[in-house]
Amino acid sequence: SFFLIITIADEISQGTIFLLLSKHIKRGSILIGKYLGFALVLLCMWLILSIASFVIMHMYHIAWDMTLIYVYIGVFFSWLMTLAVVMFFSTFVSPFVAIMVSIVIYLLGHMMSFVVYYVTALKTSSFPVWF
């Protein structure tokens, strides 16, 4: 995701984005193309890591079921959502701010189960009803 931020920032700062925009290419198709390109890179990384994980589990005779496959698929979609957030922020803020906001959103998304646990464990009325 860091490379996506740097890529978009470099195209804007160096002016190469204007070469693309001067052609008959829509701005949305440029962003979708970048997203799909990086998503393909993530897919290749995900496949390599998943296969390596299954090979290691097979070597150590660790049993697995369909739940593990669902978890791997969930991880991949989590990566895609993080990529979308990174791409969104990298289009209109500086690279440093985009990296910081993306990290914070990623961490908050992964800490949400802890927040729900503490809200239900504390059962205080200080939290809004919708929370």
Summary of the structure (lengths in Angstrom):
residues: 131
radius of gyration: 19.7
end to end distance: 30.2
largest distance: 58.2
contacts: 292
relative contact order: 0.11
helix: 81%
strand: 0%
